[in-house]
Amino acid sequence: MCSDQYTHQTSRTMAYNRTIVIFMALCVLAAAVAQVPQGRPHENQGRGKRALDGVTSCDFTVIPKISCHDCHTKLICKQIGGILKACNNPFQPHCNNGVCSSVPSAECA
């Protein structure tokens, strides 16, 4: 009887230890998955955060302040130069009279 009691107690201790080991392994795995990538400020950022808009030259006195550069890009002409803004909205992909629109201009239709 003493041998059975020792065996039962040993198997219970082994089950307890196995449960603790599994729990600790899950904790380590959860901590590893939850880690945020550590990089310099320019790393791990989307393209939009570090990409500049296109810059071009334009004559502020001749070209209207806002116009179309091409069928999918508008041009904002300022005194220091022009800024090209792509029409990235999938519902308004066309440039029409300097505004991104769902309807293409007559030249682009």
Protein Blocks (a to p, Z undefined) as FASTA:
>chain_A
ZZmmmmmmmmmmmmmmmmmmmmmmmmmmmmmmmpccdddfkgoiafklmpccddddddfk
lpcfbdcfblmbccdddfkbccddddfbfklmbceehiacfbdcfklZZ
